[in-house]
Amino acid sequence: MADTAQVASAAGSRDPAIGLKAVRSLRTLVERLEALQVGNARDQGWTWEQIAQLLGVTRQAVHKKYASGRSISGRAPLRRKD
């Protein structure tokens, strides 16, 4: 599902196959947006505490999820083999 408005609409479908697929797409979108904004905040010098407060989670939770240097995709960044 590509178009965000269509996905949001489909999430309310009475057909569970359509609704659940849309929910999965929205969950992926939210995870990517959260990672992007956490990265933006860290780049601008925000503390883990400040980020956690706005996300409604503990400092430890947000640090554990994002401090490992994961990319927006959730995978570790590629490293050169020198």
C-alpha contacts under 8 A as a table, 3 or more apart, distances in Angstrom:
res1	aa1	res2	aa2	distance
1	M	4	T	7.88
1	M	6	Q	7.71
1	M	7	V	6.18
1	M	22	A	6.99
1	M	25	S	6.74
2	A	6	Q	7.79
2	A	7	V	7.22
3	D	6	Q	5.33
3	D	7	V	6.19
4	T	7	V	5.00
4	T	8	A	6.08
4	T	26	L	7.99
5	A	8	A	5.14
5	A	9	S	6.18
6	Q	9	S	5.07
6	Q	10	A	5.99
7	V	10	A	4.97
7	V	11	A	6.18
7	V	22	A	5.22
7	V	23	V	7.84
7	V	25	S	7.25
7	V	26	L	7.13
8	A	11	A	5.25
8	A	12	G	7.33
8	A	22	A	6.96
8	A	26	L	7.41
9	S	12	G	5.77
9	S	13	S	7.23
10	A	13	S	5.10
10	A	18	I	6.28
10	A	19	G	5.55
10	A	22	A	5.83
11	A	18	I	7.10
11	A	19	G	4.24
11	A	20	L	6.76
11	A	21	K	7.74
11	A	22	A	4.95
11	A	23	V	5.64
12	G	19	G	5.98
13	S	16	P	6.96
13	S	18	I	6.39
13	S	19	G	5.12
14	R	19	G	7.11
15	D	18	I	5.48
15	D	19	G	6.13
16	P	19	G	4.89
16	P	20	L	5.67
17	A	20	L	5.49
17	A	21	K	6.17
18	I	21	K	5.31
18	I	22	A	6.22
19	G	22	A	5.12
19	G	23	V	6.18
20	L	23	V	4.94
20	L	24	R	6.20
21	K	24	R	5.15
21	K	25	S	6.37
22	A	25	S	5.04
22	A	26	L	6.17
23	V	26	L	5.05
23	V	27	R	6.06
24	R	27	R	5.08
24	R	28	T	6.32
25	S	28	T	5.20
25	S	29	L	6.29
26	L	29	L	4.98
26	L	30	V	6.11
27	R	30	V	5.14
27	R	31	E	6.18
28	T	31	E	5.19
28	T	32	R	6.29
29	L	32	R	5.24
29	L	33	L	6.17
30	V	33	L	5.08
30	V	34	E	5.99
31	E	34	E	5.14
31	E	35	A	6.20
32	R	35	A	5.18
32	R	36	L	6.15
32	R	72	I	5.62
32	R	73	S	6.70
33	L	36	L	5.02
33	L	37	Q	6.17
34	E	37	Q	5.20
34	E	38	V	6.02
35	A	38	V	5.13
35	A	39	G	6.08
35	A	66	Y	7.49
35	A	71	S	7.67
35	A	72	I	5.38
36	L	39	G	5.18
36	L	40	N	6.23
36	L	72	I	6.12
37	Q	40	N	4.84
37	Q	41	A	6.06
38	V	41	A	5.07
38	V	42	R	6.15
38	V	51	I	6.91
38	V	66	Y	7.76
39	G	42	R	5.15
39	G	43	D	6.04
40	N	43	D	5.10
40	N	44	Q	6.30
41	A	44	Q	5.12
41	A	45	G	6.45
41	A	46	W	5.26
41	A	51	I	7.22
42	R	45	G	5.04
42	R	46	W	5.06
42	R	47	T	6.91
42	R	48	W	7.93
43	D	46	W	7.45
46	W	50	Q	6.28
46	W	51	I	6.90
47	T	50	Q	5.25
47	T	51	I	6.47
48	W	51	I	5.18
48	W	52	A	5.97
48	W	59	R	5.50
48	W	62	V	6.81
48	W	63	H	6.24
49	E	52	A	5.09
49	E	53	Q	6.07
49	E	58	T	7.48
49	E	59	R	4.91
50	Q	53	Q	5.28
50	Q	54	L	6.60
51	I	54	L	5.42
51	I	55	L	6.29
51	I	59	R	7.65
51	I	62	V	7.57
52	A	55	L	5.02
52	A	56	G	5.91
52	A	57	V	5.07
52	A	58	T	5.50
52	A	59	R	5.09
52	A	61	A	7.74
52	A	62	V	5.92
53	Q	56	G	5.14
53	Q	57	V	6.30
53	Q	58	T	7.14
53	Q	59	R	7.61
54	L	57	V	7.88
57	V	61	A	6.44
57	V	62	V	6.94
58	T	61	A	5.18
58	T	62	V	6.55
59	R	62	V	5.45
59	R	63	H	6.04
60	Q	63	H	5.10
60	Q	64	K	5.94
61	A	64	K	5.22
61	A	65	K	6.22
62	V	65	K	5.14
62	V	66	Y	6.09
62	V	67	A	7.81
63	H	66	Y	5.36
63	H	67	A	5.04
64	K	67	A	5.89
64	K	68	S	7.29
65	K	68	S	7.30
66	Y	69	G	6.27
66	Y	70	R	6.28
67	A	70	R	7.44
68	S	76	A	7.64
69	G	76	A	6.37
69	G	77	P	6.94
70	R	73	S	7.58
70	R	74	G	5.38
70	R	75	R	5.28
70	R	76	A	4.37
70	R	77	P	6.00
71	S	74	G	5.30
71	S	75	R	5.61
71	S	76	A	5.92
71	S	77	P	5.76
72	I	75	R	7.48
